[in-house]
Amino acid sequence: MRFLLAVIDTASNTATGDEGAAIDEFNDKLEANGHWIFACGIDSPSTASVIDNRLGAGSITDGPLLDSDEYMSGFWLINAESIEQAKELAVAGSKACNRKVEVRPLLR
């Protein structure tokens, strides 16, 4: 099964040197244990644009879909055998990056 582990923060690209090293170590463990698919940081919502071209509307709105103090600032895509295992990995990821992590199963 595949899961999204979303890193929740109030800013983007805020990891300290120690946090960056812990994230790298966590990534290495994910890869070594066959859980790794992909991971990266995401720029702040202020850089977002929402596109709505349903029925040819052609609407482009600068800014995020939702305005919130907390937002997804990065993510991991992982393989896990179960939601329980994904949650265990999210606990380790949260500790490594020192941020909240939200877990969601990916749909087929």
C-alpha positions as CSV (number, residue, x, y, z in Angstrom):
1,M,0.0,0.0,0.0
2,R,1.1,3.5,-0.7
3,F,0.8,6.5,1.7
4,L,1.3,10.2,1.8
5,L,3.1,11.5,4.9
6,A,2.5,15.3,4.8
7,V,4.8,17.5,6.9
8,I,2.8,20.3,8.6
9,D,4.5,23.6,9.4
10,T,3.9,27.3,9.6
11,A,6.7,28.1,7.1
12,S,8.6,26.4,4.4
13,N,12.3,25.4,4.3
14,T,12.8,25.9,8.0
15,A,14.7,22.8,9.0
16,T,17.8,23.4,11.2
17,G,21.0,21.7,10.4
18,D,20.3,19.0,13.0
19,E,16.8,18.5,11.7
20,G,18.1,18.2,8.1
21,A,20.6,15.6,9.2
22,A,17.8,13.6,11.0
23,I,15.6,13.9,7.9
24,D,18.4,12.6,5.7
25,E,19.0,9.6,8.1
26,F,15.2,8.9,8.1
27,N,15.2,9.0,4.3
28,D,18.1,6.6,4.2
29,K,16.2,4.2,6.5
30,L,13.1,4.4,4.3
31,E,15.1,3.6,1.3
32,A,17.1,0.7,2.9
33,N,13.8,-0.9,4.1
34,G,11.9,-0.6,0.8
35,H,9.5,2.1,2.0
36,W,10.9,5.0,-0.1
37,I,9.1,6.3,-3.2
38,F,9.7,10.0,-3.2
39,A,10.1,13.0,-0.8
40,C,10.5,16.8,-1.1
41,G,9.8,20.1,0.5
42,I,7.1,22.4,-0.9
43,D,7.2,26.2,-1.2
44,S,4.9,28.3,0.9
45,P,1.2,28.8,0.0
46,S,1.9,32.4,-1.0
47,T,3.5,31.0,-4.2
48,A,0.4,28.9,-5.1
49,S,-2.2,29.5,-7.8
50,V,-5.5,27.8,-8.0
51,I,-6.6,26.8,-11.5
52,D,-10.2,26.1,-12.3
53,N,-10.8,25.2,-16.0
54,R,-14.0,23.1,-15.4
55,L,-16.3,23.7,-18.3
56,G,-13.6,26.0,-19.8
57,A,-13.9,28.6,-17.0
58,G,-10.2,29.5,-17.4
59,S,-10.1,30.9,-13.8
60,I,-6.6,31.4,-12.3
61,T,-6.5,32.7,-8.7
62,D,-3.2,33.6,-7.1
63,G,-2.8,32.3,-3.6
64,P,-3.7,29.0,-1.8
65,L,-6.9,27.2,-2.0
66,L,-7.2,27.4,1.8
67,D,-5.8,30.1,4.0
68,S,-4.3,28.7,7.2
69,D,-1.4,29.3,9.6
70,E,-0.4,25.7,9.2
71,Y,0.1,24.0,5.9
72,M,1.9,21.2,4.1
73,S,5.5,22.2,3.8
74,G,6.8,18.9,2.5
75,F,5.9,15.2,2.1
76,W,7.1,11.7,1.8
77,L,5.4,9.1,-0.5
78,I,6.0,5.7,1.0
79,N,5.2,2.0,0.7
80,A,3.9,0.3,3.8
81,E,2.2,-3.0,4.5
82,S,-0.6,-1.4,6.5
83,I,-1.9,1.8,7.9
84,E,-0.4,0.8,11.2
85,Q,3.0,0.5,9.7
86,A,2.5,3.8,7.9
87,K,1.6,5.5,11.2
88,E,4.8,4.0,12.8
89,L,6.8,5.5,10.0
90,A,5.0,8.8,10.4
91,V,5.9,8.8,14.1
92,A,9.6,8.4,13.1
93,G,9.3,11.0,10.4
94,S,7.7,13.5,12.8
95,K,10.5,13.0,15.2
96,A,13.1,13.4,12.5
97,C,11.8,16.6,11.1
98,N,10.4,17.9,14.4
99,R,7.1,18.8,12.8
100,K,3.5,17.4,12.7
101,V,3.0,14.7,10.1
102,E,-0.4,13.7,8.6
103,V,-0.9,10.2,7.1
104,R,-3.2,9.5,4.2
105,P,-3.6,6.3,2.1
106,L,-3.2,6.9,-1.6
107,L,-6.1,5.7,-3.7
108,R,-5.5,3.5,-6.7
